[in-house]
Amino acid sequence: MTEFLHKELSEAILKVFYEVYNELGYGFLENVYQNAMYIELKSQGFKVEAQKQIKVYYKNELVGNFIADLVIDDVIIIELKACDTLVKAHYAQTLNYLKATNIEIGLLLNFGEKPEIKRLIFTNNRKD
């Protein structure tokens, strides 16, 4: 059942991803794609937060923070890449963002020579 969590929102985001990719192509820095995604998602009425700071705790102690590229409607984290191909570290990074928040869906989107998408799920019932 969780594979369909926020399915409609995920699909809308992916449409925006392809629209931005088709318009800009590959070869720009990540922040160019982030800005374009932000503009397009906002224009479609979504609540979008760019470069959102999220605190990370260890045993109830603040140990650091990370910056999420985009957070959509408080339920999906988007991690953007502009590299040749996604690697395990990118998946781990996105999964850790989910573990550190109440957000359960992460979209890892790569604006490489070939567009890549990975949808990651880490449900809240698995979090401490």
N, C-alpha and C positions, 0 to 999 in steps of 0.2 A: 504494500500500500504506500510506503514512504517514497517509492520510486516516482510516484505521481504528485508528491508534495509540491505545491506551488507550480504546477505544470503550465497553466496558462501564462503566468508571469514569466516563467523560464522561456517559454516559446516566444513571447513578445520581445524579451531581451535578445534572444538569438536572432530574431528578425532584424533588430537594430544593429547587432554585430555584423551581420552580412551586408546590411545597407551601408554601414560605415566602411567595411572592408572593400566593397565594390566601388565605392566613391573614391577612397583614398589609396587603395592598393596596399602594398607592403613597402617597407623601407623607412618609415618614419619612426621617431622615438616614441616610446610608450605613452608619454604625456600628450602627444598629439591625438592619439586614439582615445585616450581617456577623456580629453576635452570634447572630442566629437561625439563620443558615446553619451557624455553628460548632456550636451546640448540636445541631442536627438531624444533621449529618454525624457528629459524635462518637457520638451515640446509635445510629447505624447501623454503628458499628465502624470507621470510617475514621480514619486518622492525620491529624489536622488541626492545622496551625500557623497561628495568627492573627498578623497584623502581624509577619511574619518579615523580619528585616533581611537584605538580600542586598548583598554588596559588588560594586562595579563597578570593573573594571580597564581601564587603557589602557596598552598596551605593558608589561604586567606591573607597572604602578604603580597603586596604589589611588587612584582619583579621586573616589570618593563611594560612596553606597549608596542603596538604595531600600527601601521597605517594601511587601512583597507583602501584600495583604489576607488571602488564605488560600492555603496550600500544602497539597495533598491527596496523601497517600501518597508524598511526595517526587517526584511525577511530573506534577502539574498545578498551574499557578498560576491562581488565580481573582482577577480584578480586578473589583470591584463598583462600580457607579455607581448614583446615584439622581438622574437628570436627565431632561429632556424627551426627548432622543434622543441616541444615540451619535454622536460626530463623529470625524473622522480622527485627531485628537490622542489619543483614547482607544485606537484601534487601534494607533497608533505606540507609545504607552506600554506596552501589553501586549506587543507584539512586541519592544520593547527589553528587557523583563524576561526574555523567552525567550532573547534573544541574550546576556544577561549571566550566564546560568545553564546548567546541563546539562539543565534541564527543557525538553521539546520541545512541550508542549501548554499553551496558555493559553485560559481561558474568560473572556470579557468579558461580564458579566451586568449588565443595566440594569433596575433596579426603577422604571422610569418609569410614566407613565400606561398605556402599553402595554409589556409585558415584551419585552426585546430580548436576543438571545443571539448571540454571535459566537465561533466556535471558531477559534483561530489555531494554526498549526503552524510551528515553525522547528526543523528537525532538527539534531541535533548534528554531522552531517557537513558542514553549511554554516557551522559556527562555527570561528573561528580557533583 
